[in-house]
Amino acid sequence: MAERTITEILESLARIETNVKTIAQNGADHEERLRALEQKSGKRYEALTLSLLSAALVGVAGYIIGKLF
């Protein structure tokens, strides 16, 4: 009886260990995905800022060239 109980406990521990490993792997994958999503909005903001700054510089340069000629 005691051997049977110990065997059942060991089998349960093996299943738990497998589940914990699976959860850890999935958690790492989810963390990578979340970081990628968090960085997307930052990249979009940077692109928008660069576009606005470029447009402003081109406008200023055009104005100066227009006054010279």
N, CA, C and O atoms as a GROMACS GRO file, in nm:
protein
  276
    1MET      N    1   0.082  -0.120   0.000
    1MET     CA    2   0.000   0.000   0.000
    1MET      C    3   0.086   0.126   0.000
    1MET      O    4   0.058   0.220  -0.074
    2ALA      N    5   0.190   0.128   0.083
    2ALA     CA    6   0.276   0.245   0.092
    2ALA      C    7   0.352   0.265  -0.039
    2ALA      O    8   0.371   0.379  -0.083
    3GLU      N    9   0.396   0.154  -0.100
    3GLU     CA   10   0.468   0.165  -0.227
    3GLU      C   11   0.377   0.221  -0.336
    3GLU      O   12   0.421   0.301  -0.419
    4ARG      N   13   0.253   0.181  -0.334
    4ARG     CA   14   0.156   0.230  -0.432
    4ARG      C   15   0.136   0.381  -0.416
    4ARG      O   16   0.130   0.454  -0.515
    5THR      N   17   0.124   0.426  -0.294
    5THR     CA   18   0.104   0.568  -0.267
    5THR      C   19   0.227   0.649  -0.311
    5THR      O   20   0.214   0.756  -0.370
    6ILE      N   21   0.346   0.596  -0.282
    6ILE     CA   22   0.468   0.665  -0.322
    6ILE      C   23   0.478   0.671  -0.474
    6ILE      O   24   0.518   0.774  -0.530
    7THR      N   25   0.442   0.563  -0.541
    7THR     CA   26   0.444   0.560  -0.687
    7THR      C   27   0.347   0.663  -0.745
    7THR      O   28   0.380   0.734  -0.840
    8GLU      N   29   0.229   0.672  -0.687
    8GLU     CA   30   0.130   0.770  -0.732
    8GLU      C   31   0.182   0.913  -0.712
    8GLU      O   32   0.163   0.999  -0.798
    9ILE      N   33   0.245   0.937  -0.600
    9ILE     CA   34   0.300   1.069  -0.571
    9ILE      C   35   0.410   1.103  -0.671
    9ILE      O   36   0.415   1.215  -0.722
   10LEU      N   37   0.498   1.008  -0.699
   10LEU     CA   38   0.606   1.032  -0.795
   10LEU      C   39   0.551   1.058  -0.935
   10LEU      O   40   0.603   1.144  -1.007
   11GLU      N   41   0.448   0.986  -0.973
   11GLU     CA   42   0.386   1.010  -1.104
   11GLU      C   43   0.322   1.149  -1.109
   11GLU      O   44   0.332   1.219  -1.210
   12SER      N   45   0.258   1.187  -1.002
   12SER     CA   46   0.197   1.320  -0.995
   12SER      C   47   0.304   1.429  -1.002
   12SER      O   48   0.286   1.530  -1.070
   13LEU      N   49   0.414   1.408  -0.932
   13LEU     CA   50   0.523   1.505  -0.937
   13LEU      C   51   0.581   1.517  -1.078
   13LEU      O   52   0.616   1.627  -1.122
   14ALA      N   53   0.592   1.406  -1.148
   14ALA     CA   54   0.643   1.409  -1.285
   14ALA      C   55   0.550   1.489  -1.375
   14ALA      O   56   0.596   1.567  -1.458
   15ARG      N   57   0.418   1.471  -1.358
   15ARG     CA   58   0.321   1.547  -1.437
   15ARG      C   59   0.328   1.696  -1.402
   15ARG      O   60   0.321   1.781  -1.491
   16ILE      N   61   0.341   1.725  -1.276
   16ILE     CA   62   0.351   1.865  -1.233
   16ILE      C   63   0.476   1.929  -1.291
   16ILE      O   64   0.472   2.043  -1.338
   17GLU      N   65   0.587   1.858  -1.289
   17GLU     CA   66   0.713   1.910  -1.344
   17GLU      C   67   0.698   1.940  -1.492
   17GLU      O   68   0.745   2.043  -1.541
   18THR      N   69   0.633   1.851  -1.564
   18THR     CA   70   0.609   1.872  -1.708
   18THR      C   71   0.522   1.995  -1.730
   18THR      O   72   0.549   2.075  -1.819
   19ASN      N   73   0.418   2.010  -1.649
   19ASN     CA   74   0.330   2.126  -1.662
   19ASN      C   75   0.403   2.256  -1.631
   19ASN      O   76   0.383   2.357  -1.699
   20VAL      N   77   0.487   2.255  -1.530
   20VAL     CA   78   0.562   2.375  -1.493
   20VAL      C   79   0.658   2.414  -1.606
   20VAL      O   80   0.671   2.533  -1.636
   21LYS      N   81   0.724   2.317  -1.667
   21LYS     CA   82   0.815   2.346  -1.778
   21LYS      C   83   0.738   2.406  -1.895
   21LYS      O   84   0.784   2.502  -1.956
   22THR      N   85   0.622   2.351  -1.925
   22THR     CA   86   0.540   2.402  -2.035
   22THR      C   87   0.496   2.545  -2.007
   22THR      O   88   0.501   2.630  -2.096
   23ILE      N   89   0.453   2.572  -1.886
   23ILE     CA   90   0.408   2.706  -1.848
   23ILE      C   91   0.525   2.804  -1.857
   23ILE      O   92   0.507   2.917  -1.903
   24ALA      N   93   0.642   2.763  -1.814
   24ALA     CA   94   0.759   2.851  -1.820
   24ALA      C   95   0.795   2.884  -1.965
   24ALA      O   96   0.827   2.999  -1.996
   25GLN      N   97   0.789   2.786  -2.054
   25GLN     CA   98   0.819   2.810  -2.195
   25GLN      C   99   0.716   2.904  -2.257
   25GLN      O  100   0.752   2.996  -2.329
   26ASN      N  101   0.590   2.880  -2.230
   26ASN     CA  102   0.484   2.966  -2.284
   26ASN      C  103   0.493   3.107  -2.227
   26ASN      O  104   0.467   3.204  -2.298
   27GLY      N  105   0.530   3.118  -2.101
   27GLY     CA  106   0.544   3.249  -2.038
   27GLY      C  107   0.654   3.331  -2.104
   27GLY      O  108   0.639   3.451  -2.124
   28ALA      N  109   0.764   3.266  -2.138
   28ALA     CA  110   0.874   3.337  -2.205
   28ALA      C  111   0.830   3.384  -2.342
   28ALA      O  112   0.863   3.495  -2.384
   29ASP      N  113   0.755   3.301  -2.412
   29ASP     CA  114   0.705   3.339  -2.545
   29ASP      C  115   0.609   3.457  -2.535
   29ASP      O  116   0.616   3.550  -2.615
   30HIS      N  117   0.522   3.454  -2.438
   30HIS     CA  118   0.427   3.565  -2.419
   30HIS      C  119   0.500   3.694  -2.382
   30HIS      O  120   0.461   3.802  -2.426
   31GLU      N  121   0.603   3.681  -2.302
   31GLU     CA  122   0.679   3.800  -2.262
   31GLU      C  123   0.746   3.864  -2.384
   31GLU      O  124   0.746   3.987  -2.397
   32GLU      N  125   0.801   3.783  -2.474
   32GLU     CA  126   0.862   3.836  -2.596
   32GLU      C  127   0.758   3.908  -2.682
   32GLU      O  128   0.784   4.015  -2.735
   33ARG      N  129   0.640   3.849  -2.694
   33ARG     CA  130   0.534   3.910  -2.774
   33ARG      C  131   0.489   4.043  -2.714
   33ARG      O  132   0.466   4.139  -2.787
   34LEU      N  133   0.476   4.048  -2.583
   34LEU     CA  134   0.435   4.172  -2.517
   34LEU      C  135   0.539   4.282  -2.536
   34LEU      O  136   0.503   4.397  -2.561
   35ARG      N  137   0.666   4.247  -2.526
   35ARG     CA  138   0.771   4.347  -2.547
   35ARG      C  139   0.767   4.400  -2.689
   35ARG      O  140   0.787   4.520  -2.711
   36ALA      N  141   0.742   4.314  -2.786
   36ALA     CA  142   0.733   4.358  -2.926
   36ALA      C  143   0.616   4.453  -2.945
   36ALA      O  144   0.628   4.553  -3.016
   37LEU      N  145   0.503   4.423  -2.883
   37LEU     CA  146   0.386   4.511  -2.894
   37LEU      C  147   0.412   4.645  -2.825
   37LEU      O  148   0.369   4.749  -2.875
   38GLU      N  149   0.479   4.643  -2.714
   38GLU     CA  150   0.509   4.768  -2.643
   38GLU      C  151   0.601   4.857  -2.725
   38GLU      O  152   0.590   4.979  -2.718
   39GLN      N  153   0.690   4.800  -2.801
   39GLN     CA  154   0.786   4.877  -2.878
   39GLN      C  155   0.726   4.932  -3.007
   39GLN      O  156   0.777   5.029  -3.063
   40LYS      N  157   0.618   4.872  -3.055
   40LYS     CA  158   0.557   4.917  -3.180
   40LYS      C  159   0.511   5.062  -3.171
   40LYS      O  160   0.539   5.141  -3.262
   41SER      N  161   0.441   5.098  -3.066
   41SER     CA  162   0.391   5.235  -3.055
   41SER      C  163   0.506   5.334  -3.044
   41SER      O  164   0.496   5.445  -3.097
   42GLY      N  165   0.613   5.298  -2.980
   42GLY     CA  166   0.730   5.385  -2.971
   42GLY      C  167   0.794   5.408  -3.107
   42GLY      O  168   0.835   5.519  -3.139
   43LYS      N  169   0.801   5.302  -3.186
   43LYS     CA  170   0.858   5.315  -3.320
   43LYS      C  171   0.770   5.403  -3.408
   43LYS      O  172   0.821   5.482  -3.487
   44ARG      N  173   0.640   5.389  -3.394
   44ARG     CA  174   0.548   5.472  -3.473
   44ARG      C  175   0.561   5.618  -3.434
   44ARG      O  176   0.559   5.706  -3.520
   45TYR      N  177   0.575   5.644  -3.306
   45TYR     CA  178   0.591   5.782  -3.258
   45TYR      C  179   0.721   5.842  -3.312
   45TYR      O  180   0.723   5.957  -3.354
   46GLU      N  181   0.827   5.763  -3.311
   46GLU     CA  182   0.955   5.811  -3.364
   46GLU      C  183   0.944   5.842  -3.513
   46GLU      O  184   0.996   5.943  -3.559
   47ALA      N  185   0.875   5.756  -3.589
   47ALA     CA  186   0.858   5.779  -3.733
   47ALA      C  187   0.777   5.905  -3.758
   47ALA      O  188   0.809   5.983  -3.848
   48LEU      N  189   0.672   5.926  -3.680
   48LEU     CA  190   0.589   6.046  -3.694
   48LEU      C  191   0.670   6.172  -3.662
   48LEU      O  192   0.661   6.271  -3.734
   49THR      N  193   0.747   6.167  -3.556
   49THR     CA  194   0.830   6.281  -3.518
   49THR      C  195   0.932   6.313  -3.627
   49THR      O  196   0.953   6.430  -3.660
   50LEU      N  197   0.995   6.210  -3.681
   50LEU     CA  198   1.092   6.230  -3.788
   50LEU      C  199   1.026   6.292  -3.911
   50LEU      O  200   1.084   6.380  -3.974
   51SER      N  201   0.907   6.247  -3.945
   51SER     CA  202   0.836   6.302  -4.061
   51SER      C  203   0.801   6.449  -4.040
   51SER      O  204   0.820   6.531  -4.130
   52LEU      N  205   0.752   6.483  -3.923
   52LEU     CA  206   0.717   6.622  -3.894
   52LEU      C  207   0.839   6.713  -3.894
   52LEU      O  208   0.835   6.824  -3.946
   53LEU      N  209   0.948   6.664  -3.836
   53LEU     CA  210   1.071   6.742  -3.833
   53LEU      C  211   1.126   6.762  -3.974
   53LEU      O  212   1.170   6.872  -4.008
   54SER      N  213   1.123   6.659  -4.055
   54SER     CA  214   1.170   6.670  -4.194
   54SER      C  215   1.084   6.769  -4.272
   54SER      O  216   1.138   6.851  -4.348
   55ALA      N  217   0.953   6.763  -4.255
   55ALA     CA  218   0.864   6.856  -4.325
   55ALA      C  219   0.892   7.000  -4.284
   55ALA      O  220   0.893   7.090  -4.367
   56ALA      N  221   0.915   7.021  -4.156
   56ALA     CA  222   0.944   7.156  -4.108
   56ALA      C  223   1.076   7.208  -4.164
   56ALA      O  224   1.084   7.324  -4.205
   57LEU      N  225   1.178   7.124  -4.168
   57LEU     CA  226   1.308   7.166  -4.222
   57LEU      C  227   1.299   7.194  -4.371
   57LEU      O  228   1.360   7.290  -4.420
   58VAL      N  229   1.226   7.113  -4.444
   58VAL     CA  230   1.209   7.136  -4.588
   58VAL      C  231   1.133   7.267  -4.609
   58VAL      O  232   1.165   7.343  -4.701
   59GLY      N  233   1.034   7.294  -4.528
   59GLY     CA  234   0.959   7.419  -4.539
   59GLY      C  235   1.046   7.540  -4.513
   59GLY      O  236   1.038   7.639  -4.586
   60VAL      N  237   1.128   7.534  -4.411
   60VAL     CA  238   1.219   7.645  -4.379
   60VAL      C  239   1.321   7.664  -4.491
   60VAL      O  240   1.348   7.776  -4.532
   61ALA      N  241   1.377   7.554  -4.539
   61ALA     CA  242   1.474   7.562  -4.649
   61ALA      C  243   1.409   7.620  -4.774
   61ALA      O  244   1.470   7.701  -4.842
   62GLY      N  245   1.288   7.581  -4.805
   62GLY     CA  246   1.215   7.634  -4.921
   62GLY      C  247   1.188   7.782  -4.907
   62GLY      O  248   1.200   7.857  -5.003
   63TYR      N  249   1.153   7.824  -4.789
   63TYR     CA  250   1.126   7.965  -4.763
   63TYR      C  251   1.254   8.048  -4.784
   63TYR      O  252   1.251   8.154  -4.847
   64ILE      N  253   1.364   8.000  -4.730
   64ILE     CA  254   1.493   8.072  -4.744
   64ILE      C  255   1.535   8.077  -4.890
   64ILE      O  256   1.577   8.183  -4.937
   65ILE      N  257   1.526   7.969  -4.962
   65ILE     CA  258   1.562   7.968  -5.103
   65ILE      C  259   1.471   8.060  -5.183
   65ILE      O  260   1.517   8.130  -5.273
   66GLY      N  261   1.343   8.062  -5.149
   66GLY     CA  262   1.249   8.150  -5.216
   66GLY      C  263   1.283   8.298  -5.195
   66GLY      O  264   1.264   8.378  -5.287
   67LYS      N  265   1.331   8.335  -5.079
   67LYS     CA  266   1.369   8.474  -5.050
   67LYS      C  267   1.498   8.513  -5.120
   67LYS      O  268   1.518   8.629  -5.155
   68LEU      N  269   1.586   8.416  -5.141
   68LEU     CA  270   1.714   8.445  -5.206
   68LEU      C  271   1.698   8.472  -5.354
   68LEU      O  272   1.771   8.554  -5.409
   69PHE      N  273   1.605   8.404  -5.419
   69PHE     CA  274   1.591   8.420  -5.564
   69PHE      C  275   1.464   8.489  -5.590
   69PHE      O  276   1.429   8.514  -5.706
   0.00000   0.00000   0.00000
